[in-house]
Amino acid sequence: MINKEIILYHGSPNQIVSPCYGGGQDKHDYGRGFYLTKDICLAKEWAVCSPEEKNGWIHKYQLDASNLKILDFEKYGILPWLAELMKHRAADDSKRYRILSEKFIAKYGIETEYYDVIKGWRANASYFFIAKAFVRDEIDVDILEELMHLGDLGVQYCIKSEVAYSQLQEDFKALVSVDYRQFHDSYNIRDKNARENMKKLIDSDENKVQKVFSTLV
């Protein structure tokens, strides 16, 4: 098979990063794993998105994707992506949500344990705002895709399997520092604009609020 190399970036507050199989946190978007993006500008924003006022770092990686099974949520649509999000992050703490989310995951979820890499949207503040409004039955499914495009907040790759980790190599010579003030501000501006545009669409007549979360299970 022809070698398929993907260049990816990881934004971090840490100068030294050691990705390892089984690392990460269960409550991240796709669970445990190492998260990267093709977009170096987004990686710079993610490197300094925490409130701690210090510069971050961009780590450059090459992923040999030959023979790797990659699950691309952009190909499956918004509902399977939301189902995956619900597996790891609670969009609400009510009993209603707990019951309905289990049914939603059973109906729309994808078995991800057989994949080496997961690719999909990053559920930062604005995207999680969509998820929370959706499970409260405030968003019609017909506008969900448009809401995602309004966000323009980035696609991420999550390294999941031991094989995928073994085929991920850092280019240590490409390590660069990220200025906190410049990129923390741009992160906040992007998020603020996205949330304002999303709210306009949710409040518009396009949102019929008929085919909603509780009617889909």
TIGULO-73722 format. One record per residue (C-alpha): residue number from 1; x, y, z. Coordinates in Angstrom, 1 decimal. Layout:
N
+-----+--------+--------+--------+
: pos :      u :      v :      w :
+-----+--------+--------+--------+
: NUM :      X :      Y :      Z :
...
+-----+--------+--------+--------+
//
This chain:
217
+-----+--------+--------+--------+
: pos :      u :      v :      w :
+-----+--------+--------+--------+
:   1 :    0.0 :    0.0 :    0.0 :
:   2 :    1.2 :    3.5 :   -0.8 :
:   3 :    2.5 :    5.4 :    2.2 :
:   4 :    0.0 :    8.1 :    3.3 :
:   5 :    1.6 :   10.7 :    5.5 :
:   6 :   -0.5 :   13.3 :    7.3 :
:   7 :    1.1 :   16.5 :    8.8 :
:   8 :   -0.5 :   17.4 :   12.1 :
:   9 :    0.0 :   19.9 :   14.9 :
:  10 :   -0.6 :   19.7 :   18.6 :
:  11 :   -1.0 :   22.9 :   20.6 :
:  12 :    0.1 :   22.6 :   24.2 :
:  13 :    1.1 :   24.8 :   27.2 :
:  14 :    4.0 :   22.3 :   27.6 :
:  15 :    7.3 :   22.4 :   25.8 :
:  16 :    7.8 :   18.7 :   26.2 :
:  17 :    4.9 :   16.4 :   25.2 :
:  18 :    5.1 :   12.6 :   25.3 :
:  19 :    2.0 :   11.1 :   23.7 :
:  20 :    1.4 :    7.5 :   24.8 :
:  21 :   -1.2 :    4.8 :   24.3 :
:  22 :   -3.9 :    5.0 :   26.9 :
:  23 :   -3.1 :    8.6 :   27.8 :
:  24 :   -5.5 :   11.5 :   28.0 :
:  25 :   -8.8 :   11.9 :   29.8 :
:  26 :  -12.0 :   10.0 :   29.4 :
:  27 :  -14.0 :   13.3 :   29.4 :
:  28 :  -12.4 :   14.6 :   26.2 :
:  29 :  -14.6 :   14.7 :   23.0 :
:  30 :  -13.6 :   11.2 :   21.9 :
:  31 :  -12.3 :    9.9 :   25.2 :
:  32 :   -8.7 :    9.0 :   25.9 :
:  33 :   -6.3 :    9.8 :   23.1 :
:  34 :   -3.9 :   12.4 :   21.7 :
:  35 :   -5.5 :   15.3 :   19.9 :
:  36 :   -4.1 :   17.1 :   16.9 :
:  37 :   -5.2 :   19.3 :   13.9 :
:  38 :   -4.0 :   20.0 :   10.4 :
:  39 :   -4.6 :   23.7 :   11.0 :
:  40 :   -1.5 :   25.3 :   12.6 :
:  41 :   -3.3 :   28.5 :   13.3 :
:  42 :   -6.0 :   26.7 :   15.3 :
:  43 :   -3.3 :   24.7 :   17.1 :
:  44 :   -1.7 :   28.0 :   18.1 :
:  45 :   -5.0 :   29.1 :   19.6 :
:  46 :   -5.5 :   25.8 :   21.4 :
:  47 :   -2.0 :   26.1 :   22.8 :
:  48 :   -3.0 :   29.2 :   24.8 :
:  49 :   -6.8 :   28.7 :   25.3 :
:  50 :   -6.5 :   28.2 :   29.1 :
:  51 :   -6.9 :   31.2 :   31.4 :
:  52 :   -3.3 :   30.7 :   32.6 :
:  53 :   -1.4 :   33.6 :   31.1 :
:  54 :    1.7 :   31.9 :   29.6 :
:  55 :    3.0 :   31.2 :   26.2 :
:  56 :    2.3 :   27.8 :   24.6 :
:  57 :    4.0 :   25.5 :   22.1 :
:  58 :    3.3 :   24.0 :   18.8 :
:  59 :    4.5 :   20.4 :   18.2 :
:  60 :    4.6 :   19.2 :   14.6 :
:  61 :    4.0 :   15.5 :   13.9 :
:  62 :    3.9 :   13.2 :   10.9 :
:  63 :    1.3 :   10.4 :   11.0 :
:  64 :    1.9 :    7.4 :    8.7 :
:  65 :   -1.8 :    6.7 :    8.0 :
:  66 :   -1.0 :    3.6 :    5.9 :
:  67 :   -3.1 :    0.7 :    7.1 :
:  68 :   -4.8 :    2.8 :    9.8 :
:  69 :   -8.6 :    2.7 :   10.2 :
:  70 :   -9.7 :    6.3 :   10.4 :
:  71 :  -13.3 :    7.2 :   11.4 :
:  72 :  -14.3 :   10.5 :    9.9 :
:  73 :  -17.4 :   12.0 :   11.6 :
:  74 :  -17.7 :   14.6 :    8.8 :
:  75 :  -18.7 :   11.7 :    6.5 :
:  76 :  -21.4 :   10.4 :    8.9 :
:  77 :  -23.0 :   13.7 :    9.9 :
:  78 :  -23.8 :   15.6 :   13.0 :
:  79 :  -26.0 :   13.0 :   14.8 :
:  80 :  -23.4 :   10.3 :   15.2 :
:  81 :  -20.9 :   13.0 :   16.3 :
:  82 :  -23.3 :   14.2 :   19.0 :
:  83 :  -23.8 :   10.6 :   20.1 :
:  84 :  -20.0 :   10.1 :   20.4 :
:  85 :  -19.8 :   13.4 :   22.4 :
:  86 :  -22.6 :   12.1 :   24.8 :
:  87 :  -20.5 :    9.0 :   25.5 :
:  88 :  -17.8 :   11.1 :   27.1 :
:  89 :  -19.2 :   14.5 :   28.0 :
:  90 :  -22.5 :   15.3 :   29.8 :
:  91 :  -24.5 :   18.0 :   28.0 :
:  92 :  -27.0 :   18.1 :   30.9 :
:  93 :  -27.2 :   16.7 :   34.4 :
:  94 :  -31.0 :   15.9 :   34.5 :
:  95 :  -32.6 :   12.4 :   34.7 :
:  96 :  -34.4 :   13.2 :   31.4 :
:  97 :  -31.1 :   13.7 :   29.7 :
:  98 :  -29.5 :   10.5 :   31.1 :
:  99 :  -32.4 :    8.4 :   29.9 :
: 100 :  -32.7 :   10.0 :   26.5 :
: 101 :  -29.0 :   10.2 :   25.8 :
: 102 :  -28.6 :    6.4 :   26.3 :
: 103 :  -31.3 :    5.9 :   23.7 :
: 104 :  -29.8 :    8.4 :   21.4 :
: 105 :  -26.4 :    6.8 :   21.6 :
: 106 :  -27.9 :    3.3 :   21.0 :
: 107 :  -29.6 :    4.6 :   17.9 :
: 108 :  -27.0 :    6.9 :   16.3 :
: 109 :  -23.7 :    6.0 :   17.9 :
: 110 :  -20.9 :    4.3 :   16.0 :
: 111 :  -18.7 :    1.6 :   17.5 :
: 112 :  -15.4 :    3.4 :   17.7 :
: 113 :  -13.2 :    0.8 :   19.4 :
: 114 :  -12.2 :   -0.8 :   16.1 :
: 115 :  -10.7 :    2.5 :   14.8 :
: 116 :   -7.1 :    3.7 :   15.1 :
: 117 :   -7.8 :    7.4 :   14.6 :
: 118 :  -11.0 :    9.4 :   15.0 :
: 119 :  -11.4 :   12.6 :   13.0 :
: 120 :  -14.2 :   15.2 :   13.7 :
: 121 :  -15.2 :   18.5 :   15.0 :
: 122 :  -13.7 :   19.9 :   18.2 :
: 123 :  -16.4 :   20.5 :   20.9 :
: 124 :  -15.0 :   23.6 :   22.4 :
: 125 :  -17.2 :   26.2 :   24.1 :
: 126 :  -19.2 :   27.2 :   21.1 :
: 127 :  -19.8 :   23.6 :   19.8 :
: 128 :  -20.7 :   22.5 :   23.3 :
: 129 :  -23.2 :   25.4 :   23.4 :
: 130 :  -24.9 :   23.7 :   20.4 :
: 131 :  -25.0 :   20.3 :   22.2 :
: 132 :  -26.5 :   21.8 :   25.3 :
: 133 :  -29.2 :   23.7 :   23.4 :
: 134 :  -29.9 :   20.6 :   21.3 :
: 135 :  -30.6 :   18.3 :   24.3 :
: 136 :  -32.9 :   20.9 :   25.7 :
: 137 :  -35.0 :   20.6 :   22.5 :
: 138 :  -34.2 :   24.1 :   21.5 :
: 139 :  -32.7 :   23.2 :   18.1 :
: 140 :  -34.3 :   21.6 :   15.1 :
: 141 :  -32.1 :   18.9 :   13.5 :
: 142 :  -32.5 :   20.6 :   10.1 :
: 143 :  -30.3 :   23.5 :   11.1 :
: 144 :  -27.6 :   21.5 :   13.0 :
: 145 :  -25.3 :   21.1 :   10.0 :
: 146 :  -25.5 :   24.9 :    9.3 :
: 147 :  -24.8 :   25.6 :   12.9 :
: 148 :  -21.6 :   23.5 :   12.7 :
: 149 :  -20.4 :   25.4 :    9.6 :
: 150 :  -21.1 :   28.8 :   11.4 :
: 151 :  -18.7 :   27.8 :   14.1 :
: 152 :  -15.7 :   27.3 :   11.8 :
: 153 :  -13.9 :   26.2 :   15.0 :
: 154 :  -11.8 :   23.3 :   13.6 :
: 155 :  -11.5 :   19.6 :   13.0 :
: 156 :   -9.3 :   17.5 :   15.1 :
: 157 :   -7.6 :   14.1 :   14.9 :
: 158 :   -7.6 :   11.8 :   17.9 :
: 159 :   -4.9 :    9.1 :   18.0 :
: 160 :   -6.6 :    6.1 :   19.7 :
: 161 :   -4.8 :    2.8 :   19.0 :
: 162 :   -1.4 :    1.5 :   20.0 :
: 163 :   -0.6 :    1.0 :   16.3 :
: 164 :   -1.5 :    4.6 :   15.5 :
: 165 :    0.7 :    5.9 :   18.3 :
: 166 :    3.6 :    3.8 :   16.9 :
: 167 :    3.1 :    5.5 :   13.5 :
: 168 :    3.1 :    9.1 :   14.9 :
: 169 :    6.5 :   10.8 :   14.9 :
: 170 :    7.3 :   14.3 :   16.2 :
: 171 :    9.5 :   16.7 :   14.2 :
: 172 :   11.4 :   18.2 :   17.1 :
: 173 :   13.2 :   20.7 :   14.9 :
: 174 :    9.8 :   22.3 :   14.1 :
: 175 :    8.9 :   23.1 :   17.7 :
: 176 :    7.8 :   26.8 :   18.0 :
: 177 :    6.6 :   29.0 :   20.8 :
: 178 :    3.2 :   30.6 :   20.7 :
: 179 :    2.6 :   34.2 :   22.1 :
: 180 :   -0.2 :   34.1 :   24.7 :
: 181 :   -1.6 :   37.5 :   24.2 :
: 182 :   -1.9 :   37.3 :   20.4 :
: 183 :   -3.4 :   33.9 :   20.1 :
: 184 :   -5.5 :   33.8 :   23.3 :
: 185 :   -7.3 :   36.9 :   22.0 :
: 186 :   -7.9 :   35.4 :   18.6 :
: 187 :   -9.3 :   32.2 :   20.2 :
: 188 :  -11.7 :   34.3 :   22.3 :
: 189 :  -12.8 :   36.4 :   19.3 :
: 190 :  -13.4 :   33.3 :   17.1 :
: 191 :  -15.4 :   31.7 :   19.9 :
: 192 :  -17.4 :   34.9 :   20.6 :
: 193 :  -18.3 :   35.5 :   16.9 :
: 194 :  -19.2 :   31.8 :   16.4 :
: 195 :  -21.6 :   31.9 :   19.4 :
: 196 :  -23.2 :   35.1 :   18.3 :
: 197 :  -23.9 :   33.7 :   14.8 :
: 198 :  -25.2 :   30.5 :   16.2 :
: 199 :  -27.6 :   32.2 :   18.5 :
: 200 :  -28.9 :   34.3 :   15.6 :
: 201 :  -29.7 :   31.1 :   13.7 :
: 202 :  -31.2 :   29.4 :   16.7 :
: 203 :  -33.5 :   32.4 :   17.2 :
: 204 :  -34.4 :   32.7 :   13.5 :
: 205 :  -37.5 :   31.4 :   11.7 :
: 206 :  -35.3 :   28.7 :   10.1 :
: 207 :  -35.3 :   26.9 :   13.5 :
: 208 :  -38.7 :   25.2 :   13.4 :
: 209 :  -38.1 :   23.4 :   16.7 :
: 210 :  -40.1 :   20.3 :   15.5 :
: 211 :  -37.5 :   17.6 :   14.9 :
: 212 :  -35.7 :   17.9 :   18.2 :
: 213 :  -33.6 :   15.7 :   20.5 :
: 214 :  -36.5 :   14.0 :   22.3 :
: 215 :  -38.3 :   13.2 :   19.1 :
: 216 :  -35.3 :   11.5 :   17.5 :
: 217 :  -35.0 :    8.6 :   20.0 :
+-----+--------+--------+--------+
//
